[in-house]
Amino acid sequence: MAAVVARGCGGVWRRARQCGAGRPGPGPGPSPPGQRAVACNKRGGAVPAGKSGLAPWIPVVGLEIHAQISSNSKLFSGSQVQFAAPPNSLVSFFDASLPGTLPVLNRRCVEAAVMTGLALNCSINKKSLFDRKHYFYADLPAGYQITQQRVPIAVNGSLSYSLCIDNKMSQMVTKTVRIKQIQLEQDSGKSLHDDTGCQTLVDLNRAGVGLMEVVMEPDMCCGEEAAAAVRELQLILQTLGSSQAVMAEGQLRVDANVSVHHPGEPYGVRTEVKNINSIRFLAKAVDYEIQRQIEELENGGTILNETRAFDSKLGCTVPMRDKEGKQDYRFMPEPNLPPLILYDTKSLPANMNHQQVINIDWIHERLPDLPSVKREKLVEQYGILPEHSFTLLNEDGLAEFFESVVKQTQMKPKKVIGWILNDLLSYLKQHSLTVKESPVSSFLLADLLNLLEKKEISSTAAKQVMAIKAGNRKVLNKLIGLVQRKTQGRSNPALVKQLLEKKLSE
Amino acid sequence: MRALSLVRWVRAGRGPPRGPGSRYTGNGGHRGYTGHSENRHSEHRPQDPPQKVSVEVLQHLEQLALVDFRDREGVERLQKAIQFADQLQEVNTEGVEPMDSVLEDRCLYLREDDVTEGNCTKELLENAREKLEEYFVAPPGNIPLPKLEERETFLQGS
């Protein structure tokens, strides 16, 4: 699980020279992180030329994020959207691109895109268009993808995210990244490469699933900023319900565009990094690529405008096969789809079937509280620190758990939060449990905290009880030992264990 | 639709418009059939002898569209197709917004988000030449066309 808050970087990097020893020539890859002087000013300003005397580098990072829309059926057909189903079982004739089929737009997908656009402060285009993007690949049976290249559904938004200035999480800085646009497009099928058999197996279950492509302008400067921005987007999408945004299931895919340049000079050549499967890897991939480019340029090399894949095992980026050379997608308007028209309360047509009408204002009124608003409310209502509110929202269900405990206990929220974040959360993490799987219910914890408040038990005792409940077997054994001592060895240990476990499961 | 985008594309690969020796006057001209001065339409008029499509352009087209202009006949057919599409230049479209589709005034129908299709694996796989346990079988990745020198196409001769 990625850390939601990361250290900020000032945007200026410099590669270190090894002290004393001569610098080796162009090696197989960038120097290990320890040797890299990340001369970042944590406040985000430019850093003056430091001891190494090298001109500083400014990395530039932009992101293209594809979020799978959470809907029952696909963007242009009525086949089901579901992860892990028998191959080619969720495929309609249209998805397989059989002749004589036509796209029919799914209303829910449009609503999801409008919600997301509004949440990201975008202007919603009341008229948007669909286009065809042509390229050949086995998992794209039509030979083109229907997308929105000319006029997408939403443009010119922004996303605010926060970073910790230092490791202690006591100082947070807010940054903003501009959202260039959000467009609706089709997902492709899945290719399984079989190297031994020299063939590709194609499963079209995913072909045609609705995607929202969110394009973030190159306003970020390092892996941690990119990771924090994506994490916040993920939380927003999950709050809206427009996408479940689980990266592990391919519902959220991120491509990073990375380049470096000296201050005052034009932007450098950028590379595109793909195959990033988690937020943690996103930070690693971006940082690696920045470092690789800096080293390449400082050794007199050049950066190719290419697509690279992130190899998570090796922790590096490698050039991608099949993507050499600039692609010409031969964009053309999708002739089978008229423009998509959206309305607001002012422009609402009087005599139209309301199932055929999407009202932007209606959707806006029903947007849920976004994560940033939820955090503010938690801080205001309970007097907890902003950092606490971040952690509460970062774990699925934790904020609700906290509020539930607060309701059921006399202990002040400011004290409760410590028990939630330090004790409960760390135990859950240790045993790889989610909040929903917590053996300690909010009722139980509230009960325990009440006992503590009434001074009927000590703090240490409370911690021990929590530990046992959370599954700490060592403490359970200790209890058995205590019982044995009390009964002077006359009790049956197995029976004692059974009785204790029964009590604990109540 | 494809012919027009092909024409525009090929034209883009032809290079800059002809120089001062051209019959075409610089101020947009009064030749009725190309009444507008946008560069991309002003380079060529239907009555001029058709410009040859360069080898580089042909090669690029072959890679993009995965076709093989195997002989002189193939290349000539392409040139005739471009000539045919060029007739569109006779129309003065100055100040007219391009039309994407005759459906542009229609309402885009919105479908309810219900599952109504799918579950026809057997039918879909019936037409597949090669299959493996309900997967379609395809060659590994895109197989690039062999390089110009290795192929037997007419392009070598031009």
Interface residues (C-beta under 8 A of the other chain):
Chain A: S71 N72 S73 S77 G78 S79 Q80 P86 P87 N88 S89 L90 V91 S92 F93 F94 A96 V104 L105 N106 R107 R108 C109 V110 L129 H134 F136 Y137 A138 S191 L192 H193 D194 D195 C198 Q199 T200 L201 V202 D203 L204 R321 D322 D328 R330 M332 P333 P335 N336 L337 P338 P339 L340 I341 Q355 Q356 I358
Chain B: M1 R2 S5 W9 H60 L64 L66 D100 S101 L103 E104 D105 R106 C107 L108 Y109 L110 R111 E112 D113 D114 V115 T116 E117 G118 N119 C120 T121 L124 L125 L132 E133 E134 Y135 F136 V137 A138 P139 P140 G141 N142
